[in-house]
Amino acid sequence: MKESLLSPAITIYGAGYVGLVTGACLSKSGHTVRVLDIDRGKLDSLAAGKTPFFEPELDHVLAEAIAAGRLTFAHPDDACADAPAPAHAPGAPATPFVYIAVGTPSTAAGSADLRFVRDVIDRLAQTASSGTVVVMKSTVPPGTGTAIAERLAQRGIGYVSNPEFLREGSAVADWYHTDRIVLGGQAAHVDAVATLYSDIDAPVVRCDITSAELVKYASNAFLATKISFVNEIASLCEITGADITAVAAAVGMDHRIGPDFLRAGIGYGGSCFPKDTRALDYLSRFKGYDFNLLRAVIEVNARQRMLPVKALRDRLGDLAGQRVAILGLAFKPDTDDTRESPGMDIARMLLAEGALVTGFDPIAHAHIDDEQFTACDTLEAALEGVAAAIVATEWPCFVSADWSALIARMSGPRIVFDGRNVLDQDAIHAAGGTYLAVGRPSTP
């Protein structure tokens, strides 16, 4: 990583996942950053060096930046948020940069809810000084930024769309080893923002605002499509008797396709793929275009969550009173994020069937506040006396577990539904368990 040459003043609206990672990493690069948020409890925790969510390396990076005086936190009402923070080094440029990293959750109709973005823009349009450059990190629908840029330009404020491509569980590494930095806007403003990333060795894609916005949606939609595609092939494997693990591995060897996102299972989750695919589908319909492929991707993903419940119903009959364990409550490993989690959705479906549900996750279990099912502290406790277990997240501790000992804790018929196709089928069968999976031959 090259040494950062500039230390401009940066303000970030939003201390959520994107805002904190952005603030921490910009601070690590030598910039002076202030992060604003309306949640005072969160601000107090952050000032003490405690993050509100689990993300590898982030605690360490935050602590270093805070100790060095390069990262501070404040409520928007407690600071003149739109003036530059004190420069970290003498001679630092006077250009104030304001990042917007607030949430854009789904509405009931599937569109992106832009209320928080509009609140920040309204504030900046009234108070930001001429020469400020606003950088949009929040994911907004294509076409949103053009209108914002025109409004801000009337006050001499620049605007750049700079979508994020951070993966939960590896966000800090992704920041510094990204495949590309996408910047959309007028050349002068884009060039100014590009200087903030002078220590990152990645190609910079310069384009118009709407194209930059669509890059984010298109990227997530394509990755979601790969996941749903391989799940459709898995369904065909079950019909024909093929094994999806062998099929997907061979298909992924084609360099034009690649192995990533070709693992069959119970579908994608998290804060990005579900939200962004729904928003892109909504935008397409709103504009009068039927994005049929994307709609099929969304439908396939919803169907995948039902597979374990259907499989247990076929094997156990009425699920009322049956004890079932959900292994993996976060939507993916190395995070405690349960938003749009397949495991949580499956737990709710089982509860609706009258099942008695326990759950375990090595990180997320401590944050589960659902009185309808029991979040256990250990894997062993979750499996005690259950008739079936569903692996919903591919945590390494599930893969390396002693399944012979775990199955001995279960009650008949000792069904293990491998929702991520990561377990040793033969080991489970040898221990007396019944192995079920997605697109793979099952044991009796």
PyMOL commands that set and color helices and strands:
alter all, ss='L'
color gray80, all
select helices_A, chain A and resi 17-28+40-47+58-67+76-78+115-127+144-153+171-176+187-197+209-240+244-252+273-286+292-316+342-352+364-367+379-383+396-399+403-409+425-430
alter helices_A, ss='H'
color red, helices_A
select strands_A, chain A and resi 9-13+32-36+71-74+97-100+133-136+158-161+181-185+204-207+323-327+356-360+374-375+388-391+415-418+434-437
alter strands_A, ss='S'
color yellow, strands_A
deselect
rebuild
show_as cartoon
